[in-house]
């Protein structure tokens, strides 16, 4: 019998998981309370940018394996395994994660399940959430029903979400009994057949794995950016420094690129939520270092704004600035907590005329801050600009020709906020340029 799966919440994580489960051959029903989103997904239209996912969505909507609804009654009747993939955003009044969406999803499922079912949490939650929900399920389940809870954290990278779902680095299950384990292994059998590492553990460990991974990555990024602050003062080559220490297998080279810092909907939120949770547990000093990680990250934005101001004679008012990229990373349209967008907004608020081009992020950025001048090409953004800022390392920007760009700007001055351009090549073409980790003296350049 074909497994029948529901996915509760069809945002970035949910839509990806639903389409990929259909690709594995299962009958999948996705649930959301947003009627506009459901209409788009049912028509095979993905409401966000993610390479490879639109094709899977259209394929399985057409095949009939994947459908969408807003009815908890329907998903309770049509599925036996329910993946909860709703968001856990930072609360408006604190650094804690907002658990209202997860709680509401689980409560609604339990209220409609009459037989046997497995609820599998994939959302990133504070440690202790699964245990609390398990007790809540036991107390509120219908008489005669048998509902189990497991936790199966996600490790998706925007731009690689399909790959990370179908061929993940590892699968982690937080379980309470062998029956849950057997069901999860049945779901993931095609992936396990590829020799994917499997980690079987308790609920608490499974909850901590995702936030621990994100806290480590955030720390590694801020670590190299802290050294960038040093080399910006005393001199030195931050890329060579990163290469040198990255050869050490205990350290590794990945995530050691000095830049404008991390952003997006996960790393900033998750490290803050982790700090809030351990503080609730009476361990406020345990994750205190993450506050400095956060502060180092935010200082990178300050550095770029200060550098831009210095280059432009400490007078930003009326200056034309071209910003290339406003998403927090390439191959995504996500501008949540984006360093690039924050920098562009700060420059605008200081009086500069800011023109922005991003291959996928203009629409979302305009929704958050409509007063920037969003244009449809790098050429239009750079026209007669006094300063160019490369803030998201899209392939299109990495491949820019210094002579071609130089023909449209007023001044050949560029801040490479991601350290991805060949500085000697650009300088040979008459560009004054700098980037994170470089000691910069405008008079010398």
Secondary structure in CASP SS format (residue, H / E / C, confidence):
PFRMAT SS
TARGET T0000
AUTHOR 0000-0000-0000
METHOD secondary structure of the structure
MODEL  1
X C 1.00
X C 1.00
X C 1.00
X E 1.00
X E 1.00
X E 1.00
X E 1.00
X E 1.00
X C 1.00
X C 1.00
X C 1.00
X H 1.00
X H 1.00
X H 1.00
X H 1.00
X H 1.00
X H 1.00
X H 1.00
X H 1.00
X H 1.00
X H 1.00
X H 1.00
X H 1.00
X C 1.00
X C 1.00
X C 1.00
X E 1.00
X E 1.00
X E 1.00
X E 1.00
X E 1.00
X C 1.00
X C 1.00
X C 1.00
X H 1.00
X H 1.00
X H 1.00
X H 1.00
X H 1.00
X H 1.00
X H 1.00
X H 1.00
X C 1.00
X C 1.00
X C 1.00
X C 1.00
X C 1.00
X C 1.00
X C 1.00
X C 1.00
X C 1.00
X C 1.00
X H 1.00
X H 1.00
X H 1.00
X H 1.00
X H 1.00
X H 1.00
X H 1.00
X H 1.00
X H 1.00
X H 1.00
X H 1.00
X C 1.00
X C 1.00
X E 1.00
X E 1.00
X E 1.00
X E 1.00
X C 1.00
X C 1.00
X H 1.00
X H 1.00
X H 1.00
X H 1.00
X H 1.00
X H 1.00
X H 1.00
X C 1.00
X C 1.00
X E 1.00
X E 1.00
X E 1.00
X E 1.00
X C 1.00
X C 1.00
X C 1.00
X C 1.00
X C 1.00
X E 1.00
X C 1.00
X C 1.00
X C 1.00
X C 1.00
X C 1.00
X C 1.00
X E 1.00
X C 1.00
X C 1.00
X H 1.00
X H 1.00
X H 1.00
X H 1.00
X H 1.00
X H 1.00
X H 1.00
X H 1.00
X H 1.00
X H 1.00
X H 1.00
X H 1.00
X H 1.00
X C 1.00
X C 1.00
X C 1.00
X E 1.00
X E 1.00
X E 1.00
X E 1.00
X E 1.00
X E 1.00
X C 1.00
X C 1.00
X C 1.00
X C 1.00
X C 1.00
X C 1.00
X C 1.00
X H 1.00
X H 1.00
X H 1.00
X H 1.00
X H 1.00
X H 1.00
X H 1.00
X H 1.00
X H 1.00
X H 1.00
X H 1.00
X H 1.00
X C 1.00
X C 1.00
X C 1.00
X C 1.00
X C 1.00
X E 1.00
X E 1.00
X E 1.00
X E 1.00
X E 1.00
X E 1.00
X C 1.00
X C 1.00
X C 1.00
X C 1.00
X C 1.00
X C 1.00
X C 1.00
X C 1.00
X C 1.00
X H 1.00
X H 1.00
X H 1.00
X H 1.00
X H 1.00
X H 1.00
X C 1.00
X C 1.00
X C 1.00
X E 1.00
X E 1.00
X E 1.00
X E 1.00
X E 1.00
X C 1.00
X C 1.00
X C 1.00
X H 1.00
X H 1.00
X H 1.00
X H 1.00
X H 1.00
X H 1.00
X H 1.00
X H 1.00
X H 1.00
X H 1.00
X C 1.00
X H 1.00
X H 1.00
X H 1.00
X H 1.00
X C 1.00
X C 1.00
X C 1.00
X C 1.00
X E 1.00
X E 1.00
X E 1.00
X E 1.00
X E 1.00
X C 1.00
X H 1.00
X H 1.00
X H 1.00
X H 1.00
X H 1.00
X H 1.00
X H 1.00
X H 1.00
X H 1.00
X H 1.00
X H 1.00
X H 1.00
X H 1.00
X H 1.00
X H 1.00
X H 1.00
X H 1.00
X H 1.00
X H 1.00
X H 1.00
X H 1.00
X H 1.00
X H 1.00
X H 1.00
X H 1.00
X H 1.00
X H 1.00
X H 1.00
X H 1.00
X H 1.00
X H 1.00
X H 1.00
X C 1.00
X C 1.00
X C 1.00
X H 1.00
X H 1.00
X H 1.00
X H 1.00
X H 1.00
X H 1.00
X H 1.00
X H 1.00
X H 1.00
X C 1.00
X C 1.00
X C 1.00
X C 1.00
X C 1.00
X C 1.00
X C 1.00
X C 1.00
X C 1.00
X C 1.00
X C 1.00
X C 1.00
X C 1.00
X C 1.00
X C 1.00
X C 1.00
X C 1.00
X C 1.00
X C 1.00
X C 1.00
X H 1.00
X H 1.00
X H 1.00
X H 1.00
X H 1.00
X H 1.00
X H 1.00
X H 1.00
X H 1.00
X H 1.00
X H 1.00
X H 1.00
X H 1.00
X H 1.00
X C 1.00
X C 1.00
X C 1.00
X C 1.00
X C 1.00
X C 1.00
X C 1.00
X C 1.00
X H 1.00
X H 1.00
X H 1.00
X H 1.00
X H 1.00
X H 1.00
X H 1.00
X H 1.00
X H 1.00
X H 1.00
X H 1.00
X H 1.00
X H 1.00
X H 1.00
X H 1.00
X H 1.00
X H 1.00
X H 1.00
X H 1.00
X H 1.00
X H 1.00
X H 1.00
X H 1.00
X C 1.00
X C 1.00
X C 1.00
X C 1.00
X C 1.00
X C 1.00
X C 1.00
X C 1.00
X E 1.00
X E 1.00
X E 1.00
X E 1.00
X E 1.00
X C 1.00
X C 1.00
X C 1.00
X C 1.00
X C 1.00
X C 1.00
X C 1.00
X C 1.00
X C 1.00
X C 1.00
X C 1.00
X C 1.00
X C 1.00
X C 1.00
X H 1.00
X H 1.00
X H 1.00
X H 1.00
X H 1.00
X H 1.00
X H 1.00
X H 1.00
X H 1.00
X H 1.00
X H 1.00
X C 1.00
X C 1.00
X C 1.00
X E 1.00
X E 1.00
X E 1.00
X E 1.00
X E 1.00
X C 1.00
X C 1.00
X C 1.00
X C 1.00
X H 1.00
X H 1.00
X H 1.00
X H 1.00
X H 1.00
X H 1.00
X H 1.00
X C 1.00
X C 1.00
X C 1.00
X C 1.00
X E 1.00
X E 1.00
X C 1.00
X C 1.00
X C 1.00
X H 1.00
X H 1.00
X H 1.00
X H 1.00
X H 1.00
X C 1.00
X C 1.00
X C 1.00
X C 1.00
X E 1.00
X E 1.00
X E 1.00
X E 1.00
X C 1.00
X C 1.00
X C 1.00
X C 1.00
X H 1.00
X H 1.00
X H 1.00
X H 1.00
X C 1.00
X C 1.00
X C 1.00
X H 1.00
X H 1.00
X H 1.00
X H 1.00
X H 1.00
X C 1.00
X C 1.00
X C 1.00
X C 1.00
X C 1.00
X C 1.00
X E 1.00
X E 1.00
X E 1.00
X E 1.00
X C 1.00
X C 1.00
X C 1.00
X C 1.00
X C 1.00
X C 1.00
X H 1.00
X H 1.00
X H 1.00
X H 1.00
X H 1.00
X H 1.00
X C 1.00
X C 1.00
X C 1.00
X E 1.00
X E 1.00
X E 1.00
X E 1.00
X C 1.00
X C 1.00
X C 1.00
X C 1.00
X C 1.00
X C 1.00
X C 1.00
X C 1.00
X C 1.00
X C 1.00
END
